[in-house]
Amino acid sequence: MMNLMAGLVKAYAAVAAYTMLLLAIIAAVLLGSGTLSPERVKEAVQVLRTPKEKSVERTPTLTDEARKELEKTQRQRQETLVLREKDLQKLEARLTGELVQVRRGRDDVEKARKDLKDDREQLKKDQEALAASKIDAEITANLPILSKMDGVGVVSLMKGWDDARFVRYLRAMKPAKAAEVLDTVRGDPQFEAEFRRLPEDAPPGAKSRALAL
């Protein structure tokens, strides 16, 4: 083992000596040709003789205090993000509740509108029924009087009435009296013309009282 180490040392020394000799020859040639100046030769020898400096250990970029401050800032940012997320969730919950209230209010409005329409229709029906009951009471009171009058007198009295009232009275009469009134209307040109005339404010498609009978 010792002989091997001694051999390696001798071989390394021989290689180093050969290398230095070769460099010296090259330097002499370059120096003689003017390519390399004596100053450059000195600089090259100085570089070869100067031992390599040990690599400087890299120091941490951040100090412990700076790292702690950075970690504190990141924790604060994280806490802020958590709070913002909670606020957003609260806002979404509040808006959802308000949207539900708006939908309920809209449904209430639609229901109230429908109820109002139904109440108006019912009121109209009640008013019509009340008017009909009044007419029925009137007919009940006046029919005995009209039954005693002749056809000409009845027609003279009824020709100024509206169609609905005229027809209700005519239908309430006994068939013989109603036929007498109709014969009077059809037999007298004056009455017939009056009963065939349409009022000026009659809607399109309206019929005269003669056609309505």
CYANA upper distance limits for C-alpha pairs under 8 A (distance plus 0.5 A):
  1 MET  CA      5 MET  CA      6.86
  2 MET  CA      6 ALA  CA      6.61
  3 ASN  CA      7 GLY  CA      6.59
  4 LEU  CA      8 LEU  CA      6.75
  5 MET  CA      9 VAL  CA      6.72
  6 ALA  CA     10 LYS  CA      6.75
  7 GLY  CA     11 ALA  CA      6.62
  8 LEU  CA     12 TYR  CA      6.60
  9 VAL  CA     13 ALA  CA      6.63
 10 LYS  CA     14 ALA  CA      6.61
 11 ALA  CA     15 VAL  CA      6.70
 12 TYR  CA     16 ALA  CA      6.58
 13 ALA  CA     17 ALA  CA      6.55
 14 ALA  CA     18 TYR  CA      6.55
 15 VAL  CA     19 THR  CA      6.53
 16 ALA  CA     20 MET  CA      6.65
 17 ALA  CA     21 LEU  CA      6.59
 18 TYR  CA     22 LEU  CA      6.59
 19 THR  CA     23 LEU  CA      6.64
 20 MET  CA     24 ALA  CA      6.53
 21 LEU  CA     25 ILE  CA      6.73
 22 LEU  CA     26 ILE  CA      6.72
 23 LEU  CA     27 ALA  CA      6.44
 24 ALA  CA     28 ALA  CA      6.55
 25 ILE  CA     29 VAL  CA      6.71
 26 ILE  CA     30 LEU  CA      6.65
 27 ALA  CA     31 LEU  CA      6.30
 27 ALA  CA     36 LEU  CA      7.90
 27 ALA  CA     41 VAL  CA      7.62
 28 ALA  CA     32 GLY  CA      6.39
 29 VAL  CA     33 SER  CA      6.66
 30 LEU  CA     34 GLY  CA      6.67
 30 LEU  CA     35 THR  CA      5.65
 30 LEU  CA     36 LEU  CA      5.67
 31 LEU  CA     35 THR  CA      6.60
 31 LEU  CA     36 LEU  CA      5.35
 31 LEU  CA     37 SER  CA      6.48
 31 LEU  CA     38 PRO  CA      7.51
 36 LEU  CA     40 ARG  CA      6.88
 36 LEU  CA     41 VAL  CA      7.57
 37 SER  CA     41 VAL  CA      7.01
 38 PRO  CA     42 LYS  CA      6.77
 39 GLU  CA     43 GLU  CA      6.72
 40 ARG  CA     44 ALA  CA      6.63
 41 VAL  CA     45 VAL  CA      6.69
 42 LYS  CA     46 GLN  CA      6.52
 43 GLU  CA     47 VAL  CA      6.66
 44 ALA  CA     48 LEU  CA      6.76
 45 VAL  CA     49 ARG  CA      6.65
 46 GLN  CA     50 THR  CA      6.49
 62 LEU  CA     66 ALA  CA      6.30
 62 LEU  CA     67 ARG  CA      6.46
 63 THR  CA     67 ARG  CA      6.56
 64 ASP  CA     68 LYS  CA      6.58
 65 GLU  CA     69 GLU  CA      6.70
 66 ALA  CA     70 LEU  CA      6.65
 67 ARG  CA     71 GLU  CA      6.66
 68 LYS  CA     72 LYS  CA      6.62
 69 GLU  CA     73 THR  CA      6.73
 70 LEU  CA     74 GLN  CA      6.73
 71 GLU  CA     75 ARG  CA      6.69
 72 LYS  CA     76 GLN  CA      6.76
 73 THR  CA     77 ARG  CA      6.74
 74 GLN  CA     78 GLN  CA      6.65
 75 ARG  CA     79 GLU  CA      6.67
 76 GLN  CA     80 THR  CA      6.62
 77 ARG  CA     81 LEU  CA      6.70
 78 GLN  CA     82 VAL  CA      6.80
 79 GLU  CA     83 LEU  CA      6.77
 80 THR  CA     84 ARG  CA      6.67
 81 LEU  CA     85 GLU  CA      6.63
 82 VAL  CA     86 LYS  CA      6.81
 83 LEU  CA     87 ASP  CA      6.71
 84 ARG  CA     88 LEU  CA      6.64
 85 GLU  CA     89 GLN  CA      6.75
 86 LYS  CA     90 LYS  CA      6.77
 87 ASP  CA     91 LEU  CA      6.69
 88 LEU  CA     92 GLU  CA      6.65
 89 GLN  CA     93 ALA  CA      6.66
 90 LYS  CA     94 ARG  CA      6.66
 91 LEU  CA     95 LEU  CA      6.60
 92 GLU  CA     96 THR  CA      6.53
 93 ALA  CA     97 GLY  CA      6.75
 94 ARG  CA     98 GLU  CA      6.71
 95 LEU  CA     99 LEU  CA      6.53
 96 THR  CA    100 VAL  CA      6.78
 97 GLY  CA    101 GLN  CA      6.82
 98 GLU  CA    102 VAL  CA      6.65
 99 LEU  CA    103 ARG  CA      6.72
100 VAL  CA    104 ARG  CA      6.68
101 GLN  CA    105 GLY  CA      6.53
102 VAL  CA    106 ARG  CA      6.58
103 ARG  CA    107 ASP  CA      6.70
104 ARG  CA    108 ASP  CA      6.63
105 GLY  CA    109 VAL  CA      6.67
106 ARG  CA    110 GLU  CA      6.75
107 ASP  CA    111 LYS  CA      6.61
108 ASP  CA    112 ALA  CA      6.53
109 VAL  CA    113 ARG  CA      6.57
110 GLU  CA    114 LYS  CA      6.68
111 LYS  CA    115 ASP  CA      6.56
112 ALA  CA    116 LEU  CA      6.55
113 ARG  CA    117 LYS  CA      6.74
114 LYS  CA    118 ASP  CA      6.65
115 ASP  CA    119 ASP  CA      6.51
116 LEU  CA    120 ARG  CA      6.63
117 LYS  CA    121 GLU  CA      6.75
118 ASP  CA    122 GLN  CA      6.56
119 ASP  CA    123 LEU  CA      6.45
120 ARG  CA    124 LYS  CA      6.62
121 GLU  CA    125 LYS  CA      6.74
122 GLN  CA    126 ASP  CA      6.57
123 LEU  CA    127 GLN  CA      6.48
124 LYS  CA    128 GLU  CA      6.59
125 LYS  CA    129 ALA  CA      6.49
126 ASP  CA    130 LEU  CA      6.48
127 GLN  CA    131 ALA  CA      6.53
128 GLU  CA    132 ALA  CA      6.49
129 ALA  CA    133 SER  CA      6.54
130 LEU  CA    134 LYS  CA      6.64
131 ALA  CA    135 ILE  CA      6.68
132 ALA  CA    136 ASP  CA      6.49
133 SER  CA    137 ALA  CA      6.55
134 LYS  CA    138 GLU  CA      6.53
135 ILE  CA    139 ILE  CA      6.36
135 ILE  CA    165 ARG  CA      7.96
136 ASP  CA    140 THR  CA      6.48
137 ALA  CA    141 ALA  CA      6.72
138 GLU  CA    142 ASN  CA      6.47
139 ILE  CA    143 LEU  CA      5.81
139 ILE  CA    169 TYR  CA      6.90
139 ILE  CA    172 ALA  CA      8.07
140 THR  CA    144 PRO  CA      8.10
141 ALA  CA    145 ILE  CA      8.49
142 ASN  CA    146 LEU  CA      6.77
143 LEU  CA    147 SER  CA      6.47
143 LEU  CA    169 TYR  CA      8.22
143 LEU  CA    172 ALA  CA      8.31
143 LEU  CA    173 MET  CA      7.59
144 PRO  CA    148 LYS  CA      7.16
145 ILE  CA    149 MET  CA      7.34
146 LEU  CA    154 VAL  CA      6.82
147 SER  CA    173 MET  CA      7.96
147 SER  CA    177 LYS  CA      7.34
149 MET  CA    153 GLY  CA      6.49
149 MET  CA    154 VAL  CA      6.76
150 ASP  CA    154 VAL  CA      6.83
150 ASP  CA    180 GLU  CA      8.46
151 GLY  CA    155 VAL  CA      6.61
151 GLY  CA    177 LYS  CA      8.17
151 GLY  CA    180 GLU  CA      6.07
151 GLY  CA    181 VAL  CA      5.12
151 GLY  CA    183 ASP  CA      8.46
151 GLY  CA    184 THR  CA      6.30
152 VAL  CA    156 SER  CA      6.55
152 VAL  CA    181 VAL  CA      7.76
152 VAL  CA    184 THR  CA      6.63
153 GLY  CA    157 LEU  CA      6.73
154 VAL  CA    158 MET  CA      6.61
154 VAL  CA    181 VAL  CA      7.38
155 VAL  CA    159 LYS  CA      6.22
155 VAL  CA    181 VAL  CA      6.93
155 VAL  CA    184 THR  CA      7.83
155 VAL  CA    185 VAL  CA      7.51
155 VAL  CA    191 PHE  CA      8.10
156 SER  CA    160 GLY  CA      8.47
158 MET  CA    166 PHE  CA      6.83
159 LYS  CA    166 PHE  CA      8.27
159 LYS  CA    191 PHE  CA      8.44
159 LYS  CA    194 GLU  CA      7.93
159 LYS  CA    195 PHE  CA      7.56
161 TRP  CA    165 ARG  CA      6.89
161 TRP  CA    166 PHE  CA      6.51
162 ASP  CA    166 PHE  CA      6.67
163 ASP  CA    167 VAL  CA      6.55
163 ASP  CA    208 SER  CA      8.47
163 ASP  CA    209 ARG  CA      6.27
163 ASP  CA    212 ALA  CA      8.43
164 ALA  CA    168 ARG  CA      6.66
165 ARG  CA    169 TYR  CA      6.75
166 PHE  CA    170 LEU  CA      6.71
167 VAL  CA    171 ARG  CA      6.57
167 VAL  CA    209 ARG  CA      8.49
167 VAL  CA    212 ALA  CA      8.31
167 VAL  CA    213 LEU  CA      7.25
168 ARG  CA    172 ALA  CA      6.65
169 TYR  CA    173 MET  CA      6.95
170 LEU  CA    178 ALA  CA      6.20
171 ARG  CA    178 ALA  CA      7.76
173 MET  CA    177 LYS  CA      6.62
173 MET  CA    178 ALA  CA      6.20
174 LYS  CA    178 ALA  CA      6.61
175 PRO  CA    179 ALA  CA      6.54
176 ALA  CA    180 GLU  CA      6.76
177 LYS  CA    181 VAL  CA      6.82
178 ALA  CA    182 LEU  CA      6.76
179 ALA  CA    183 ASP  CA      6.56
180 GLU  CA    184 THR  CA      6.73
181 VAL  CA    185 VAL  CA      6.83
182 LEU  CA    186 ARG  CA      6.65
183 ASP  CA    187 GLY  CA      6.20
184 THR  CA    188 ASP  CA      6.44
184 THR  CA    191 PHE  CA      8.14
185 VAL  CA    189 PRO  CA      8.31
185 VAL  CA    191 PHE  CA      5.75
185 VAL  CA    192 GLU  CA      5.61
185 VAL  CA    195 PHE  CA      7.94
186 ARG  CA    191 PHE  CA      7.91
186 ARG  CA    192 GLU  CA      5.93
187 GLY  CA    192 GLU  CA      7.77
188 ASP  CA    192 GLU  CA      6.48
189 PRO  CA    193 ALA  CA      6.43
190 GLN  CA    194 GLU  CA      6.84
191 PHE  CA    195 PHE  CA      6.62
192 GLU  CA    196 ARG  CA      6.54
192 GLU  CA    210 ALA  CA      8.07
193 ALA  CA    197 ARG  CA      6.68
195 PHE  CA    208 SER  CA      6.86
195 PHE  CA    209 ARG  CA      5.93
195 PHE  CA    210 ALA  CA      5.85
196 ARG  CA    208 SER  CA      5.59
196 ARG  CA    209 ARG  CA      6.87
196 ARG  CA    210 ALA  CA      6.05
196 ARG  CA    211 LEU  CA      7.93
197 ARG  CA    208 SER  CA      6.58
198 LEU  CA    202 ALA  CA      6.98
198 LEU  CA    206 ALA  CA      8.23
198 LEU  CA    207 LYS  CA      7.65
198 LEU  CA    208 SER  CA      5.93
202 ALA  CA    206 ALA  CA      6.70
207 LYS  CA    211 LEU  CA      6.53
207 LYS  CA    212 ALA  CA      6.76
208 SER  CA    212 ALA  CA      6.74
209 ARG  CA    213 LEU  CA      6.87
